[in-house]
Amino acid sequence: MARREERKLLVGLDVGTSKCAAVVGQITPDGEVEIVGRGEHASRGMNRGDVVNIEQTTQAIKRAVENAEHMANCRAQSVYVGISGTHIRSFNSTGVAPVRAGSVSERDVDSVMDAARAIAIPADQKILHVIPQEFVVDGREGIHDPIGMHGVRLEAKVHIVTGSISAAQNIYKCVESCGLKVDKLILQHLASSYATLLPDERDLGVCMVDIGGGTSDIAVFRGGSIRHTAVLPIAGNQVTNDISVAFRTPAPYAEELKVQYGVALPQFAAGHEEIEVRGVGDQPPRRLSRLTLAEVIKPRYEELFRFVRRELHRSEWYELIGGGVVLTGASAQMPGVVELAEQVFELPVRIGMPHNVAGLKDVTRNPAYATAVGLLLYGRQSRPQVARAANQGFGYWMQRAGEWFKGSF
């Protein structure tokens, strides 16, 4: 089999607390993304989104990427990497700039975006994203693409995401130690939203909750744009720990019980059904009711959803998400999670599967790969802008230079 052309490939790398997942996507002639390879490996060097062991994280990344390369029959050169963790901060900002030539140009948009990001942030933080929400031209609001519009004053409302410099540098170091280049570091819940949310949900108002192993990531959209993001330190690993403590079984076996037999609502478990629980050390295995397992799992998921609801009330977005809640991530797959979430949120809830991609069904129909697939979609969206500038070549840059002179003199 011939190797695929590297220039048409994108690689998404989701470095999570419990596992590292890599997905290879091929851009088809019609511009769509086809999943052609996937790989994953258990992650032991991460804790709640932060690298705590460089060597173990590097090994997890290397193994996951190698598995994906083998399946896709390719060699990865660079990757789009997701970042999350309790160090992530986000807020909204506004910038104002004059329109230099009577109608809004790309240079005017660049200027107003620079003005919006010119804010004071802590010395240990760096800006990861400046995401435009809407533009205002001479007081006219709700504009998403102002280029070409006539006016004298341009305003931009943006959502800014910052992260720890050291956390980002640690991820860069782990990826580069595997011989890979980082195309871009992308907020994980922003990537997940690309893969799971539908346009009408973004317009009406929706809250996406990506439940991972170490953190649960929140992203609120309304009017087609992202409005609020947050990270909660409650996720799937806390459920595993509860099972381990309650059933007195090692964490790896507790994880197996959660994945194979776990349900988030007791009514989803038959009272007579029993499961075997391994003991610690030389202790013999025991048989316990599956209903008891459900009664251990439910309080932790309930606590998570109540924290999410509290965050939505605190940020004053709860009343504005008419589209309800979308749950994604590996820990959202458990039976009963949607029904429990609907009870807590008092809103419609659905599971967010990756969409707008073709290829491997175990990726495209699995919420555990939402972030990795979203990284590919983010990469596909950012590529045409680079290609357009490259294809237009000298004439493009002469045009930009002409706009600069026209606006300055």
C-alpha positions in Angstrom: 0.0 0.0 0.0 1.4 3.4 -1.0 1.9 5.9 1.7 -0.6 8.8 1.8 0.6 12.2 0.8 1.7 14.0 4.0 0.6 17.4 2.8 -3.1 16.3 2.8 -3.0 14.8 6.3 -3.9 16.4 9.7 -3.1 14.9 13.0 -5.0 15.7 16.2 -3.5 14.8 19.6 -5.7 14.8 22.7 -3.4 14.5 25.7 -5.8 13.6 28.5 -5.5 12.6 32.2 -6.4 9.0 31.7 -5.4 8.4 28.0 -3.6 10.0 25.1 -5.5 9.7 21.8 -4.2 10.5 18.3 -6.3 10.7 15.2 -5.1 11.0 11.6 -7.5 12.7 9.1 -7.1 13.0 5.3 -8.5 16.1 3.5 -10.5 14.8 0.6 -10.7 16.6 -2.8 -14.0 18.2 -1.8 -12.5 19.6 1.4 -14.0 17.2 3.9 -12.0 15.3 6.6 -11.8 11.5 6.4 -10.5 9.6 9.5 -7.9 7.1 8.3 -6.1 6.3 11.5 -6.4 6.3 15.3 -4.2 5.3 18.2 -4.4 5.6 22.0 -2.3 4.8 25.0 -2.9 5.0 28.7 -1.6 8.2 30.2 0.1 8.2 33.6 2.0 11.5 33.4 -1.0 13.9 33.5 -3.1 15.1 36.3 -6.2 17.3 35.7 -4.8 18.6 32.4 -1.3 19.4 33.7 1.9 17.4 32.9 3.3 16.0 36.1 5.7 13.5 34.6 7.5 14.5 31.3 8.9 11.0 30.5 5.6 9.2 31.0 3.6 11.8 29.0 6.2 11.6 26.2 5.9 7.8 26.1 2.1 8.0 26.0 2.2 10.5 23.1 4.8 8.5 21.2 2.8 5.2 21.5 -0.5 6.8 20.5 0.9 8.6 17.5 2.8 5.4 16.4 -0.4 3.4 16.5 -2.3 6.0 14.5 0.6 6.2 12.0 0.6 2.4 11.6 -3.2 2.3 10.9 -3.0 5.3 8.5 0.2 4.1 6.8 1.8 7.5 7.1 4.5 9.4 9.0 3.2 12.3 11.1 5.3 15.5 11.0 3.2 17.8 13.1 0.1 17.7 15.3 -2.7 20.0 16.5 -2.6 19.5 20.3 -5.4 20.1 22.8 -4.8 21.9 26.2 -7.0 22.1 29.2 -6.7 22.2 33.0 -7.6 24.3 36.0 -5.0 26.9 34.9 -7.2 28.0 32.0 -8.8 31.4 32.3 -11.2 33.1 30.0 -13.0 36.4 29.8 -14.7 38.8 27.3 -13.0 41.9 26.0 -13.7 44.8 23.6 -11.5 46.7 21.2 -12.0 49.8 19.1 -10.1 51.1 16.1 -10.7 53.7 13.3 -11.7 52.6 9.8 -8.8 54.1 7.8 -10.0 54.2 4.2 -13.8 54.6 4.5 -14.6 50.9 4.2 -13.4 48.1 6.5 -10.3 46.3 5.3 -8.5 43.2 6.6 -5.9 45.6 8.1 -8.7 47.4 10.1 -9.9 44.0 11.4 -6.3 43.1 12.5 -6.0 46.5 14.2 -9.2 46.1 16.2 -8.4 42.6 17.2 -5.0 43.8 18.4 -6.8 46.5 20.4 -9.1 43.9 22.0 -6.2 41.7 23.1 -4.2 44.5 24.5 -5.1 43.8 28.1 -3.2 43.1 31.3 -2.8 39.4 32.2 -0.7 37.7 34.9 2.9 37.3 34.0 2.6 33.5 34.2 -0.2 33.4 31.7 -0.2 33.5 27.9 -3.0 34.2 25.4 -4.1 31.0 23.7 -7.1 32.3 21.7 -8.7 35.6 20.8 -12.1 34.5 19.3 -14.3 37.2 17.7 -17.9 37.2 18.9 -19.2 40.0 16.8 -18.2 43.4 15.2 -19.8 46.8 15.5 -19.5 49.3 12.7 -20.6 52.8 13.6 -23.0 51.5 16.3 -24.5 48.7 14.0 -24.2 45.5 16.1 -24.4 41.8 15.2 -21.9 41.9 12.3 -19.8 38.7 11.8 -17.8 39.8 8.7 -17.3 43.6 8.5 -14.8 43.6 5.6 -16.1 45.9 2.9 -18.6 47.7 5.0 -18.5 51.5 5.1 -17.9 53.3 8.4 -15.5 55.3 10.5 -15.4 53.4 13.7 -14.9 49.6 14.1 -15.5 47.7 17.4 -14.8 44.1 18.1 -16.2 42.0 20.9 -14.0 39.0 21.6 -13.6 36.0 23.9 -10.0 35.6 25.2 -8.6 32.4 26.6 -5.3 32.3 28.5 -3.3 29.4 30.0 -0.3 28.8 32.1 3.0 29.4 30.2 4.7 26.6 32.1 1.8 24.2 31.4 2.0 25.0 27.7 5.8 24.7 27.6 5.6 21.3 29.2 3.2 20.0 26.5 5.4 21.5 23.8 8.4 19.7 25.3 6.6 16.3 25.4 5.4 16.6 21.8 8.8 17.8 20.5 10.6 15.0 22.3 8.7 12.6 20.1 10.1 14.3 17.0 6.9 16.2 16.2 6.1 19.8 15.6 3.1 21.5 17.3 1.0 23.2 14.6 -1.1 24.9 17.3 -2.1 24.5 20.9 -5.9 24.6 21.0 -8.3 24.8 23.9 -9.8 21.3 24.2 -13.4 22.4 24.8 -13.2 24.7 21.8 -12.0 21.8 19.7 -14.8 19.5 21.0 -17.4 22.1 20.1 -16.2 22.0 16.4 -16.9 18.3 16.4 -20.2 18.0 18.3 -22.3 21.2 18.1 -24.8 22.0 15.3 -25.2 25.5 13.8 -28.7 26.0 15.1 -27.6 25.0 18.7 -24.8 27.6 18.5 -27.3 30.3 17.4 -30.1 29.5 19.9 -27.7 29.0 22.9 -26.1 25.8 24.1 -23.8 24.5 26.8 -21.3 21.8 25.9 -19.8 19.8 28.7 -16.8 17.6 27.8 -16.4 15.1 30.7 -12.9 13.7 30.6 -10.8 11.8 33.1 -9.3 14.7 35.1 -11.4 17.7 34.2 -14.8 18.6 32.9 -14.7 21.4 30.3 -17.6 23.9 29.8 -18.2 26.0 26.7 -21.3 28.2 26.2 -22.4 29.4 22.7 -25.0 31.8 21.7 -25.6 33.8 18.6 -23.2 31.6 16.7 -20.2 32.5 18.9 -18.5 31.3 22.0 -19.5 33.3 25.1 -18.1 31.6 28.1 -15.7 28.8 29.0 -14.7 27.2 32.3 -12.9 24.1 33.6 -14.1 22.1 36.6 -11.7 19.6 38.5 -14.4 17.0 38.7 -14.6 14.2 36.1 -14.4 10.5 35.4 -11.4 9.7 37.6 -13.3 10.8 40.7 -16.0 8.2 39.9 -13.3 5.5 39.6 -11.8 6.6 42.9 -15.2 6.4 44.6 -15.7 2.9 43.3 -12.2 1.9 44.4 -12.8 3.2 48.0 -16.4 1.9 48.4 -15.6 -1.6 47.0 -12.1 -1.8 48.4 -10.6 -2.7 45.0 -7.5 -1.4 43.2 -8.1 1.6 40.8 -7.5 -0.4 37.6 -10.2 -2.9 38.5 -12.5 -0.1 39.6 -12.1 1.5 36.2 -13.0 -1.9 34.6 -16.1 -2.1 36.8 -17.1 1.5 35.8 -16.7 0.9 32.1 -18.3 -2.6 31.9 -21.1 -2.4 34.5 -21.5 1.2 35.5 -24.8 3.1 35.2 -25.5 6.6 36.5 -29.1 5.8 37.7 -30.0 2.9 40.0 -33.2 2.1 37.9 -30.9 1.2 35.0 -29.5 -1.7 37.0 -31.3 -4.9 37.8 -31.4 -5.6 41.5 -30.7 -9.3 41.2 -27.6 -8.8 38.9 -24.3 -9.4 40.6 -20.8 -8.5 39.5 -17.4 -9.9 40.7 -15.1 -7.5 42.5 -11.5 -8.3 42.9 -9.9 -7.8 46.3 -6.8 -5.9 47.3 -3.6 -8.0 47.4 -4.3 -11.6 48.2 -7.9 -11.1 49.3 -10.3 -13.2 47.4 -12.8 -11.7 44.9 -16.4 -10.9 46.2 -19.7 -10.7 44.4 -21.7 -7.5 44.9 -24.9 -6.2 43.4 -24.8 -4.0 40.3 -27.4 -1.8 42.0 -24.8 -1.0 44.7 -22.4 0.1 42.0 -25.0 2.5 40.6 -25.6 3.9 44.0 -21.9 4.7 44.3 -21.7 6.3 40.9 -24.8 8.5 40.9 -23.8 11.0 43.6 -20.5 11.9 41.9 -22.2 12.5 38.5 -25.0 14.4 40.3 -22.3 16.6 42.0 -20.6 17.3 38.7 -23.9 18.4 37.0 -24.8 20.6 40.0 -21.4 22.3 39.8 -21.9 22.9 36.0 -25.4 24.4 36.7 -23.9 26.6 39.5 -21.3 27.8 37.0 -24.0 28.6 34.4 -26.0 30.6 37.0 -22.8 32.4 38.2 -22.0 33.5 34.7 -25.6 34.4 34.0 -25.9 32.1 31.0 -28.3 29.5 32.4 -31.5 31.3 31.2 -30.0 31.9 27.7 -29.2 28.3 26.6 -32.4 27.4 24.9 -30.7 24.6 23.0 -30.0 22.8 26.2 -26.9 20.8 27.2 -24.6 18.6 25.0 -22.5 16.1 26.9 -19.4 14.6 25.3 -16.1 12.9 26.3 -15.4 9.4 27.3 -17.2 9.7 30.7 -20.4 10.8 29.1 -21.1 7.4 27.5 -22.3 5.7 30.7 -26.0 4.6 30.6 -28.2 6.9 32.6 -25.9 9.9 32.3 -28.3 11.8 30.0 -31.4 11.1 32.1 -29.6 12.2 35.3 -28.3 15.3 33.6 -31.8 16.2 32.5 -33.1 15.9 36.1 -30.3 18.2 37.4 -30.3 20.8 34.6 -34.0 20.8 33.9 -33.1 21.2 30.2 -32.9 18.9 27.2 -29.6 16.9 27.1 -28.0 14.9 24.4 -24.7 13.1 23.8 -22.4 14.9 21.4 -20.9 12.6 18.7 -18.3 13.8 16.2 -20.0 14.9 13.0 -19.0 16.4 9.6 -16.3 13.7 9.3 -16.2 10.3 7.5 -14.0 7.3 7.9 -13.5 5.0 10.9 -16.8 4.3 12.6 -15.2 3.7 16.0 -14.0 7.3 15.9 -16.9 9.1 14.2 -19.5 7.5 16.5 -17.6 7.8 19.7 -17.8 10.9 22.0 -14.4 9.9 23.5 -12.8 11.1 20.3 -14.7 14.4 20.1 -11.6 16.5 21.1 -9.3 14.7 18.7 -11.7 15.0 15.8 -12.4 18.7 16.7 -8.6 19.3 16.5 -8.7 18.0 12.9 -11.6 20.2 12.0 -9.9 23.2 13.5 -6.8 22.5 11.5 -8.7 22.1 8.3 -10.4 25.5 8.9 -7.1 27.3 9.6 -5.3 25.8 6.5 -7.2 27.6 3.7 -6.2 31.0 5.1 -2.5 30.1 4.9 -3.0 28.6 1.5 -4.8 31.6 0.2 -2.0 34.0 1.2 0.6 31.6 -0.3 -1.2 31.2 -3.6 -1.8 34.9 -4.0 1.9 35.5 -3.4 3.5 38.8 -4.2 0.3 40.4 -5.4 -1.4 39.6 -2.1 1.3 41.2 0.0 1.5 44.3 -2.3 -2.2 44.7 -1.8 -1.8 44.6 2.0 1.1 47.1 1.7 -1.1 49.4 -0.4 -3.9 49.2 2.2 -1.4 50.2 4.9 -0.1 53.2 2.9 -3.6 54.3 2.0 -4.7 54.1 5.6 -1.7 55.9 7.0 -1.4 58.9 4.7 
